[in-house]
Amino acid sequence: MIDWTDAQLDGMFLPSEARPLDGFLNVGEHHVELGSHEIYNDQRWKGFMPKDLPATEAPARLSLGFAKKLWKSKRGFGGETQYFGGTIATKHSIQEITLDRQTHDLPPGRYVLIGYTDPVFEYLFYDLLKPIGDDLMLFRGYTGQFPDGQRGWTALLLRRYPFAQMGIDDHDLLFAGVSPPTEEDLLGTWRLDALYYSNQPVRIARIRFDRSANGQLQIDCDTSSSWQGLLLPKFVSEHFQTERFPTLQSELRTVDRHYLVGKWTTDIRGPYAKFLLAGSPGLFHREKGPGRAPRFALYYLLTRMPLGATE
């Protein structure tokens, strides 16, 4: 469903029966399921936009990463939508409603009405949410006032998802629990994906580890398959080279024979650093710490590619 279109998601939203919201409140459990290569993250509901929306302002911003968090309050339920890894949040009113007849574009049934309580957004947006599976919710995003607003899209919310959609907090969880790889662990061809904002990894290269005639490990990094339009500074491809192997080995952790996670922390100077500090979209994330010059981290995932694979 992560790759579904708006029409596919909305086609599931309309006939689905909404479950009671109590079973979908976030309680904070967060763990890795190695057997299935999945992450269960109940700190928030991770959002996925449909794949076929036009690149207007709102979908473009949301595609960089958003999540919804729900909790119990004294008056019922509370919630918020988080953007850019939780650095920005908009508060919500939450109300379970039942429609007994066709209302505007909604058939009869149960819904969760999400209002935006911040003054700027209060009368501009609302969402209609349906919890429909243990780890799955769908919501319609609207502009206007309930119930007469205009639907913009239908999107997906998950708290269980594959490694290929991990965020930085998931990466940190994996990185802390495993050990650096041996040379034998590395041998083979890998897809190199970087965590772009907090939503999911994007491809930046294909990297191959093999041995030369004298038995020394050598590295070949091909950035020609990087995600279209991605700003990839030259020093990134230079980092993934044979002469940098000791550094690479120290920044990598073995998850299993199929996956490695890496974190490269470095100093960046000049205009590129200024773009990053100003919040410009980029691969590097500022490392927080008092009393020192800013440093930046590239969080990445290596996925082993089958023999003969070109993608």
C-alpha positions as CSV (number, residue, x, y, z in Angstrom):
1,M,0.0,0.0,0.0
2,I,3.0,2.3,0.4
3,D,3.1,2.5,-3.4
4,W,-0.6,2.9,-3.9
5,T,-2.2,5.8,-5.8
6,D,-4.7,8.3,-4.4
7,A,-7.5,6.4,-6.1
8,Q,-6.5,3.1,-4.7
9,L,-6.2,4.4,-1.1
10,D,-9.5,6.2,-1.4
11,G,-11.1,3.1,-2.8
12,M,-10.2,1.3,0.5
13,F,-11.1,4.3,2.7
14,L,-14.7,4.7,1.6
15,P,-16.0,1.1,2.3
16,S,-13.8,0.4,5.3
17,E,-15.3,0.2,8.8
18,A,-13.5,2.4,11.3
19,R,-12.5,0.7,14.5
20,P,-12.7,2.4,17.9
21,L,-9.8,4.8,18.4
22,D,-8.7,3.5,21.8
23,G,-6.7,0.7,20.3
24,F,-4.7,3.1,18.0
25,L,-3.3,5.5,20.6
26,N,0.5,5.8,20.7
27,V,2.1,4.2,23.7
28,G,5.7,4.5,22.6
29,E,6.8,0.9,22.0
30,H,9.7,0.8,19.4
31,H,11.5,-2.4,18.4
32,V,13.0,-4.2,15.4
33,E,11.7,-7.5,14.0
34,L,14.8,-9.0,12.3
35,G,13.1,-12.1,10.9
36,S,10.7,-10.0,8.8
37,H,13.0,-7.0,8.3
38,E,10.3,-4.8,9.8
39,I,10.2,-2.0,12.4
40,Y,7.4,-1.5,14.9
41,N,7.3,2.1,16.0
42,D,4.4,3.1,18.1
43,Q,5.9,6.5,19.1
44,R,3.9,8.0,16.2
45,W,2.0,7.0,13.1
46,K,4.2,7.4,10.1
47,G,2.6,9.0,7.1
48,F,2.9,8.0,3.4
49,M,1.4,10.2,0.7
50,P,-0.1,8.6,-2.4
51,K,2.3,8.3,-5.3
52,D,0.5,10.1,-8.1
53,L,-0.2,13.5,-6.6
54,P,0.8,16.7,-8.5
55,A,3.8,18.4,-7.0
56,T,1.9,21.3,-5.5
57,E,3.1,22.9,-2.2
58,A,1.3,20.8,0.4
59,P,2.0,17.3,-1.1
60,A,5.6,18.3,-1.8
61,R,6.2,19.3,1.8
62,L,4.4,16.3,3.2
63,S,6.3,13.9,1.0
64,L,9.5,15.0,2.9
65,G,8.1,13.3,6.0
66,F,5.2,13.6,8.4
67,A,3.6,11.7,11.2
68,K,0.5,11.8,13.4
69,K,0.5,11.2,17.2
70,L,-2.6,10.3,19.2
71,W,-3.1,10.1,22.9
72,K,-5.8,10.0,25.6
73,S,-6.7,13.3,27.2
74,K,-9.0,14.4,30.1
75,R,-11.7,15.3,27.6
76,G,-11.3,12.4,25.3
77,F,-8.4,12.3,22.8
78,G,-5.6,14.6,21.8
79,G,-3.3,14.6,18.8
80,E,-0.8,16.4,16.6
81,T,0.7,16.2,13.1
82,Q,4.5,16.3,13.1
83,Y,6.7,17.5,10.3
84,F,10.5,17.4,9.6
85,G,11.2,14.7,12.2
86,G,9.0,16.2,14.8
87,T,10.7,19.6,14.8
88,I,7.4,21.2,13.8
89,A,4.0,20.1,15.1
90,T,0.4,21.3,14.7
91,K,-2.1,20.4,17.4
92,H,-5.5,18.7,16.8
93,S,-8.9,18.3,18.3
94,I,-10.0,14.7,18.0
95,Q,-13.6,13.5,17.9
96,E,-15.2,10.2,17.0
97,I,-18.3,10.8,14.9
98,T,-21.1,8.7,13.3
99,L,-22.9,9.8,10.2
100,D,-26.3,8.1,9.8
101,R,-26.8,9.3,6.2
102,Q,-24.9,10.6,3.2
103,T,-23.2,13.8,4.2
104,H,-21.5,15.8,1.5
105,D,-19.0,13.3,0.0
106,L,-19.2,10.9,2.9
107,P,-21.3,7.7,3.1
108,P,-22.9,6.7,6.4
109,G,-20.5,5.3,9.0
110,R,-18.0,5.9,11.7
111,Y,-15.1,8.4,11.3
112,V,-12.6,10.2,13.4
113,L,-12.7,14.0,12.8
114,I,-9.4,15.7,13.2
115,G,-9.5,19.5,13.6
116,Y,-6.5,21.8,13.4
117,T,-6.6,24.0,16.5
118,D,-3.7,26.4,15.7
119,P,-5.2,29.7,14.8
120,V,-3.5,29.9,11.4
121,F,-5.0,26.5,10.3
122,E,-8.2,26.3,12.4
123,Y,-10.7,27.0,9.5
124,L,-8.5,26.0,6.7
125,F,-8.0,22.2,7.1
126,Y,-9.4,19.1,8.7
127,D,-8.9,15.4,8.3
128,L,-11.1,12.4,8.5
129,L,-9.4,9.3,9.9
130,K,-10.3,5.6,9.7
131,P,-8.4,3.1,11.9
132,I,-8.9,-0.1,9.9
133,G,-6.1,-2.6,10.8
134,D,-4.0,-3.3,13.8
135,D,-1.1,-1.2,12.4
136,L,-2.9,0.7,9.6
137,M,-5.0,3.8,9.4
138,L,-6.2,5.8,6.4
139,F,-7.1,9.5,6.3
140,R,-8.6,12.0,4.0
141,G,-7.1,15.5,4.0
142,Y,-9.5,18.3,3.4
143,T,-9.4,22.1,2.9
144,G,-12.3,24.1,4.2
145,Q,-14.7,23.4,7.1
146,F,-16.4,20.1,8.1
147,P,-18.4,18.7,6.5
148,D,-18.3,20.7,3.3
149,G,-14.6,20.9,2.6
150,Q,-12.8,19.7,-0.5
151,R,-10.8,16.5,-0.4
152,G,-7.2,16.9,-1.3
153,W,-5.9,13.3,-1.0
154,T,-6.2,10.1,0.9
155,A,-3.0,9.0,2.7
156,L,-1.7,6.1,4.6
157,L,-0.5,5.9,8.3
158,L,1.5,2.9,9.6
159,R,3.3,2.0,12.8
160,R,4.8,-1.2,11.3
161,Y,6.8,-0.9,8.1
162,P,9.8,-2.5,6.3
163,F,13.5,-1.4,6.7
164,A,13.2,0.4,3.3
165,Q,10.9,3.0,4.9
166,M,12.9,3.5,8.1
167,G,13.4,6.9,9.7
168,I,16.3,8.3,11.7
169,D,14.9,7.2,15.0
170,D,14.6,3.6,13.6
171,H,18.1,3.9,12.2
172,D,19.4,4.9,15.6
173,L,17.7,1.8,17.2
174,L,19.3,-0.5,14.7
175,F,22.7,1.2,14.9
176,A,22.9,0.9,18.6
177,G,22.1,-2.8,18.8
178,V,24.7,-4.4,16.4
179,S,28.4,-4.6,15.7
180,P,30.8,-3.3,13.0
181,P,31.2,-5.6,10.0
182,T,34.1,-7.8,9.1
183,E,35.6,-7.6,5.6
184,E,33.8,-10.9,4.8
185,D,30.5,-9.3,5.8
186,L,31.0,-6.6,3.3
187,L,31.8,-8.6,0.2
188,G,29.3,-8.1,-2.6
189,T,27.2,-5.4,-4.2
190,W,24.9,-3.1,-2.2
191,R,22.4,-0.4,-2.8
192,L,23.3,2.7,-0.9
193,D,20.4,4.7,0.4
194,A,20.5,7.8,2.5
195,L,17.9,8.9,5.0
196,Y,16.5,12.1,3.4
197,Y,14.7,14.1,6.1
198,S,12.7,11.6,8.3
199,N,10.4,9.8,5.9
200,Q,12.3,7.1,4.1
201,P,15.7,6.4,2.4
202,V,16.5,7.5,-1.1
203,R,19.0,5.9,-3.4
204,I,22.3,7.7,-3.8
205,A,24.6,5.0,-5.2
206,R,25.5,1.4,-5.8
207,I,28.6,0.2,-3.9
208,R,30.7,-2.9,-4.4
209,F,33.2,-4.5,-2.1
210,D,35.5,-7.1,-3.5
211,R,39.1,-8.2,-3.4
212,S,41.9,-7.3,-5.7
213,A,44.4,-9.8,-7.1
214,N,46.6,-9.4,-4.1
215,G,43.7,-10.0,-1.7
216,Q,43.2,-6.4,-0.6
217,L,39.6,-5.2,-0.2
218,Q,38.6,-2.6,-2.7
219,I,35.6,-0.4,-3.1
220,D,33.8,0.8,-6.2
221,C,31.1,3.4,-5.8
222,D,28.7,4.3,-8.7
223,T,26.5,7.3,-8.1
224,S,25.0,7.3,-11.6
225,S,21.8,5.7,-10.3
226,S,21.1,8.3,-7.6
227,W,17.6,9.6,-7.0
228,Q,16.7,12.1,-9.8
229,G,17.2,15.7,-8.8
230,L,19.1,14.9,-5.6
231,L,21.9,17.3,-4.7
232,L,24.9,15.0,-4.2
233,P,28.1,16.9,-3.4
234,K,31.3,15.4,-4.8
235,F,32.8,14.8,-1.3
236,V,30.0,12.2,-0.7
237,S,31.1,9.9,-3.6
238,E,34.7,10.5,-2.5
239,H,33.9,9.2,0.9
240,F,32.9,5.8,-0.3
241,Q,36.3,4.8,-1.9
242,T,38.9,2.2,-1.2
243,E,41.3,4.5,0.6
244,R,38.6,5.4,3.1
245,F,37.9,1.8,4.1
246,P,39.0,2.0,7.7
247,T,36.7,4.9,8.3
248,L,33.8,3.2,6.5
249,Q,34.2,0.0,8.5
250,S,34.1,2.0,11.7
251,E,30.9,3.8,10.8
252,L,29.0,0.7,9.6
253,R,27.0,-1.8,11.7
254,T,25.9,-5.3,10.5
255,V,22.2,-5.9,10.9
256,D,22.3,-9.3,9.1
257,R,23.7,-10.6,5.8
258,H,21.1,-8.5,3.9
259,Y,21.4,-5.1,5.6
260,L,24.0,-2.7,7.1
261,V,23.4,0.7,8.6
262,G,25.9,3.5,8.6
263,K,26.4,6.9,10.1
264,W,29.0,9.3,8.8
265,T,29.5,12.5,10.9
266,T,31.7,15.2,9.4
267,D,32.5,18.9,9.3
268,I,31.0,20.8,6.4
269,R,32.1,24.3,5.4
270,G,31.2,27.0,2.9
271,P,27.9,27.6,1.1
272,Y,26.6,24.0,1.4
273,A,26.8,24.2,5.2
274,K,24.9,27.5,5.1
275,F,22.2,25.9,3.1
276,L,22.0,23.1,5.6
277,L,21.9,25.4,8.6
278,A,19.2,27.4,6.9
279,G,17.0,24.3,6.7
280,S,17.5,23.6,3.0
281,P,16.6,20.1,1.9
282,G,19.6,17.9,2.0
283,L,21.1,14.5,2.9
284,F,23.0,15.8,5.9
285,H,21.3,16.4,9.3
286,R,22.8,18.8,11.9
287,E,24.2,17.1,14.9
288,K,23.1,18.9,18.1
289,G,25.6,19.7,20.8
290,P,26.4,22.8,22.9
291,G,29.7,24.6,22.8
292,R,31.1,23.4,19.5
293,A,30.9,24.2,15.8
294,P,28.1,22.5,13.9
295,R,28.7,19.0,12.5
296,F,26.5,17.1,10.1
297,A,25.6,13.4,9.9
298,L,24.7,11.3,6.9
299,Y,22.5,8.3,8.0
300,Y,22.5,5.5,5.4
301,L,21.4,2.0,4.7
302,L,23.1,-0.7,2.7
303,T,20.9,-3.3,1.1
304,R,22.5,-6.4,-0.4
305,M,21.7,-6.7,-4.1
306,P,21.2,-10.2,-5.8
307,L,23.9,-11.3,-8.2
308,G,23.4,-9.8,-11.6
309,A,21.0,-7.1,-10.3
310,T,21.2,-3.7,-11.9
311,E,18.7,-1.8,-9.8
